[in-house]
Amino acid sequence: MDLQKQTAPAVSELRASDADRDRIADILREALAEGRLTADEHAERVEGVLHAKTVGELEVFIRDLPAAHRRSAPAFASAPNRPAAALPADADDNVVAVFSSAVRRGRWRAGRRIHAYAIFGSVEIDLSEALFEYQQVVIKAISVFGSVEVRVPENISLRGTGGGVLGNFEVDTLDSDDPEAPVVYVDGWAVLGNIEGRPKRGKLVADILDRVQRKVDRGMRKHLDR
């Protein structure tokens, strides 16, 4: 019978969920921070996202943004948590200090794997204002007569595995209330040196963008209540 031959609806025709809208809103917030969208354009698109009924309608608001095209899966798809074994063997970023100091801080993109080497020097990796494109970030740290300091937002999860040989390895354990929050793993060895990982109090993931989004949300609610 014809009824038995009905085909499944196209992905773009599926009803959009709140999680789908949140993911599109995240892309729009990032575009606003990068200067790809003006504040007015961002507000207009966010309002459209709130009223979108299907996945296809949501895609319209990000199709001219790079973030929508560099993802291997559609922006609305829920990405599974990647196990540590799936991370690349090569580092996305190397931070090296030999008889010197090296710092990564401010608004930067955290890769999936970061290697830090402090040889008679100091390395500081500050993720408190970083953009997390991946849920899991691994920091491989080696300290020989040096120090490696890792700072993270206080609302993510933080794990540490490693030790010291006449040195100190100390990483605070954090457990985020949000199961989808980024997880930072610090894996390393300190030989006559120091490795530590701690939260930076008062700093949250995408703290600056969240403040902008809250202002937009308040404006949207006032508009919808009229």
C-alpha positions as CSV (number, residue, x, y, z in Angstrom):
1,M,0.0,0.0,0.0
2,D,1.1,3.6,-0.6
3,L,0.8,4.4,3.1
4,Q,3.5,1.8,3.8
5,K,5.9,3.5,1.3
6,Q,5.9,6.9,3.0
7,T,9.4,8.3,3.1
8,A,10.9,10.0,6.2
9,P,10.8,13.8,6.0
10,A,13.9,15.7,5.0
11,V,16.1,16.9,7.8
12,S,15.3,20.5,7.0
13,E,11.6,19.7,7.5
14,L,12.0,18.4,11.0
15,R,10.6,20.4,13.8
16,A,13.2,22.5,15.6
17,S,13.9,21.8,19.3
18,D,15.1,24.3,22.0
19,A,18.5,22.6,21.8
20,D,18.6,23.3,18.0
21,R,17.8,27.0,18.6
22,D,20.5,27.2,21.3
23,R,23.1,25.9,18.9
24,I,22.2,28.4,16.3
25,A,22.2,31.2,18.9
26,D,25.8,30.1,19.9
27,I,26.9,30.5,16.3
28,L,25.3,33.9,16.1
29,R,27.0,35.0,19.4
30,E,30.4,34.0,18.0
31,A,29.8,35.8,14.8
32,L,28.9,39.0,16.8
33,A,32.1,38.7,18.8
34,E,34.2,38.2,15.6
35,G,32.6,41.3,14.0
36,R,30.9,39.3,11.3
37,L,27.5,40.6,12.4
38,T,26.5,44.0,13.7
39,A,24.5,44.3,16.9
40,D,21.3,45.1,14.9
41,E,21.9,42.1,12.5
42,H,22.5,39.8,15.5
43,A,19.3,41.0,17.3
44,E,17.3,40.5,14.1
45,R,18.5,37.0,13.6
46,V,18.1,36.0,17.2
47,E,14.5,37.1,17.0
48,G,14.1,35.0,13.9
49,V,15.6,32.0,15.7
50,L,13.1,32.3,18.5
51,H,10.2,32.1,16.0
52,A,11.7,29.4,13.7
53,K,9.6,26.2,13.5
54,T,11.8,23.9,11.5
55,V,15.5,23.0,11.2
56,G,15.5,24.4,7.7
57,E,14.2,27.8,8.9
58,L,17.0,27.9,11.5
59,E,19.7,27.2,8.9
60,V,18.8,30.3,7.0
61,F,20.2,32.5,9.8
62,I,23.7,31.0,9.7
63,R,24.2,29.9,6.0
64,D,26.4,33.0,5.3
65,L,28.6,32.4,8.3
66,P,31.8,30.3,8.2
67,A,30.9,28.3,11.4
68,A,27.9,26.8,9.5
69,H,30.2,25.3,6.8
70,R,33.2,24.1,8.8
71,R,31.2,21.7,10.9
72,S,31.3,18.1,9.6
73,A,27.7,17.6,10.8
74,P,24.8,20.0,10.4
75,A,24.8,22.8,13.0
76,F,21.6,21.4,14.6
77,A,22.9,17.9,15.1
78,S,23.9,17.0,18.6
79,A,27.7,16.2,18.6
80,P,28.6,13.2,20.8
81,N,31.1,13.6,23.5
82,R,34.4,12.7,22.0
83,P,36.6,10.3,24.0
84,A,40.2,11.3,24.7
85,A,41.4,8.5,22.3
86,A,39.7,10.3,19.4
87,L,41.8,13.4,19.9
88,P,44.6,14.1,17.4
89,A,48.1,13.0,18.2
90,D,49.6,16.2,16.9
91,A,49.2,19.4,18.9
92,D,46.9,22.2,17.6
93,D,49.1,24.7,19.6
94,N,52.6,24.4,21.1
95,V,53.6,26.7,23.9
96,V,57.3,26.5,24.6
97,A,59.5,28.4,27.1
98,V,63.2,27.6,27.2
99,F,65.0,30.0,29.6
100,S,62.1,32.4,28.9
101,S,58.3,32.8,29.4
102,A,55.4,32.1,27.1
103,V,51.7,33.1,27.6
104,R,48.4,32.3,25.9
105,R,45.6,34.4,27.3
106,G,42.7,36.6,26.2
107,R,40.1,35.8,23.5
108,W,41.7,32.9,21.6
109,R,40.5,29.6,20.2
110,A,41.4,26.6,22.3
111,G,42.3,23.6,20.1
112,R,41.7,20.0,21.0
113,R,45.3,19.3,22.0
114,I,47.8,21.9,23.4
115,H,51.4,21.0,24.3
116,A,53.2,23.1,26.9
117,Y,57.0,22.8,27.5
118,A,58.7,24.8,30.2
119,I,62.5,24.2,30.4
120,F,64.1,26.6,32.8
121,G,61.2,28.8,32.0
122,S,57.5,29.5,32.6
123,V,54.3,28.8,30.6
124,E,50.9,30.3,31.3
125,I,47.8,29.0,29.5
126,D,44.8,31.0,30.5
127,L,41.5,29.6,29.1
128,S,39.3,31.9,31.2
129,E,38.3,33.9,28.1
130,A,39.0,31.4,25.4
131,L,36.5,30.2,22.8
132,F,35.9,26.4,23.2
133,E,35.0,24.9,19.8
134,Y,35.4,21.3,21.2
135,Q,34.0,19.8,24.4
136,Q,37.3,18.1,25.3
137,V,40.6,19.9,25.5
138,V,43.8,18.0,26.4
139,I,46.9,19.9,27.7
140,K,50.1,17.9,27.6
141,A,52.5,19.6,30.0
142,I,56.2,19.0,30.6
143,S,58.1,21.1,33.2
144,V,61.9,20.7,33.8
145,F,63.2,23.3,36.2
146,G,60.3,25.4,35.2
147,S,56.5,26.0,35.7
148,V,53.3,25.5,33.7
149,E,50.2,27.2,35.0
150,V,46.8,26.5,33.6
151,R,43.8,28.7,34.4
152,V,40.2,27.8,33.3
153,P,36.7,29.2,33.7
154,E,35.1,28.1,36.9
155,N,32.0,26.6,35.2
156,I,33.8,23.9,33.2
157,S,35.1,20.5,34.2
158,L,38.8,20.1,35.0
159,R,40.8,16.9,35.3
160,G,44.4,16.1,36.0
161,T,46.7,13.1,35.5
162,G,50.4,13.1,36.0
163,G,53.0,13.5,38.7
164,G,56.3,15.0,39.7
165,V,59.9,13.9,40.2
166,L,61.3,16.2,42.9
167,G,58.6,18.5,41.6
168,N,55.0,19.4,42.1
169,F,51.9,18.4,40.0
170,E,48.7,19.9,41.3
171,V,45.4,20.2,39.4
172,D,42.1,21.0,41.0
173,T,39.2,18.8,40.1
174,L,36.1,20.6,38.9
175,D,32.8,19.1,38.0
176,S,30.5,21.4,36.0
177,D,26.7,21.2,36.6
178,D,26.2,21.3,32.8
179,P,26.9,17.9,31.2
180,E,27.7,19.6,27.9
181,A,30.3,22.0,29.4
182,P,33.9,21.8,28.1
183,V,36.2,19.4,29.9
184,V,39.9,20.3,30.2
185,Y,42.4,17.5,30.9
186,V,45.9,18.4,32.2
187,D,48.3,15.5,31.6
188,G,51.9,16.1,32.5
189,W,55.1,15.6,34.5
190,A,57.1,18.0,36.5
191,V,60.8,17.3,37.0
192,L,62.3,19.6,39.6
193,G,59.5,21.9,38.4
194,N,55.8,22.8,38.9
195,I,52.6,22.1,37.0
196,E,49.3,23.4,38.3
197,G,45.7,23.8,37.1
198,R,43.1,26.0,38.8
199,P,39.9,27.8,38.0
200,K,40.0,31.6,37.6
201,R,37.3,32.8,40.0
202,G,34.6,35.0,38.5
203,K,35.3,33.8,34.9
204,L,32.8,31.8,33.0
205,V,32.7,30.2,29.6
206,A,31.8,32.9,27.0
207,D,31.2,35.3,29.8
208,I,31.5,38.4,27.6
209,L,29.2,37.0,24.9
210,D,26.7,35.8,27.5
211,R,26.3,39.3,28.9
212,V,25.5,40.5,25.3
213,Q,23.1,37.7,24.8
214,R,21.3,38.4,28.1
215,K,20.7,42.0,26.9
216,V,19.4,40.8,23.6
217,D,17.1,38.2,25.3
218,R,15.7,40.9,27.6
219,G,15.0,43.1,24.5
220,M,13.3,40.2,22.7
221,R,11.1,39.3,25.7
222,K,9.9,42.9,25.9
223,H,9.2,42.9,22.2
224,L,7.3,39.7,22.4
225,D,5.3,40.8,25.4
226,R,3.8,43.8,23.6
